[in-house]
């Protein structure tokens, strides 16, 4: 993340929020599995897929924005933080 870049801050905040939402739904799914709550599992299934897609899109947005600071894409699995 580039210090002082409001776009970086916004994109990382979006990614953090998407990640937290996804993880919460995964935890809810695990709990529903333990309780054998098939109705809740069906309800959560689509939500988990949507949350995973949102998380991936947010991560991709961070990676695309990183290029604007360095002029080149980050190496696989690596995002530069300053």
PyMOL commands that set and color helices and strands:
alter all, ss='L'
color gray80, all
select helices_A, chain A and resi 6-34+38-70
alter helices_A, ss='H'
color red, helices_A
deselect
rebuild
show_as cartoon
